[in-house]
Amino acid sequence: MRRIHWCVLSLLLLIAAPVLALQPEEGEPPQEAETVENETEETEELTDRERAIRILESVPLIDGHNDVPWQYRQRVDNRLAEIDLAEDTTELDPPMHTDLNRLREGRVGGQFWSVYVSPSLEGAEATKAQLEQIDIARRLIASHADLSYVTTADELEEAFEEGHIASLLGMEGGHVLDNSLATLRTFYALGARYMTLTHWQNTDWADAATDDPEHGGLTGFGQAVIEEMNRIGMLVDLSHVAPSTMHDVLDVTETPVIFSHSSAMGVTPHPRNVPDDVLDRLPENGGIVMVTFVPSFVSEAVRQHGANRAAEQARLESLHIGDPEAVEAGMEAWDEDNPTPGATLSDVADHIDYIRDRIGVEYIGIGGDYDGITTVPEGLEDVSTYPDLFAELIRRGYEREELEKIAGQNLLRVFRANEAYKESEQGTTRPLDVRIDDFE
Ligand SMILES: [Zn+2]
């Protein structure tokens, strides 16, 4: 009796199983449709660029650094109406790297607009300029429906899903704080989501990569700045700072850091790049290097040429004191004999390869520095060219998942880790009430 029962049951199961397997689970697309889509992808014979575009349409490409707000300040004294990003800005003199059509073409899904302030401004002047930079960036974002002002990782993803370019603010140059944690907190409240600790020059509390060592890294007040940035959820940006500062920050930060626009010193030994011993600490910290396109940072030939040109200029100036025409003529002759070697898209991909091989694909992002540079690599001429870089990575064997991480998922991970830390601190810690003088 029992045996017969089992036989019937098994028979029933045999009949039912294939039928059940064909039923899609709730929320899952029917299997048939999926097969059709896969077939299309295979039979269509997509180019690498088209493949790259498909990836960038599914995951936001988040660029770490674009200097358009500085262009408004430099070119038109922040008169918003005088440059229309909806127009073709290649028509301007000099042409810009960024406008809305080209951002679309480049499949940019998220942009940290740099609200840079020159270190030639000091004290209250720098703080005022910071307010003006935040103001022009926010007015610019508000004036275009394509751009969507966001301040959290969730908002960033939502804006991308709605087809907008998520727009965030990143501050560049810690001198704008005028040594006050109150200004830091207020800039955060106004929307700034990262701060590059220094620009080209040291601040009173951190050494820059391109200035004489002064503090040996971070001072005690500098540590307080990091503690407060962690607490309020402001990403710490280590582009521009000295290796000593990078190490000091990695010793004290509770959250993953970013390099918003830096490349690898192991490929091009420019002081603005990230040295190997700092790269090696990133997996433990969880932070990312947003690889930049600045020609002299990504090509050693360009860097050497720049140094030689500066040396020739200095030599001619000391030979022809008080005779600028002779200097000019000499430089013209030198330029003719020494054409500028160009950096290329391939050079940039080499930096990405290098960081991946050394520490892994989880620690890479993209930070073009468009409109903050005057020359660009061949193949990466403006913001429309990001898909070409991803196409090159596809040719170099990168998997889709790796490219999704480089495009934006790594940045989102870092952003969320900072947000989570901020949340964990809320209610348990108070705003730091220290002054720079307390540390002397
Ligand atoms: Zn910069």
Residues whose N, C-alpha, C, O or C-beta is under 5 A from the ligand:
A	BS01	ZN	none
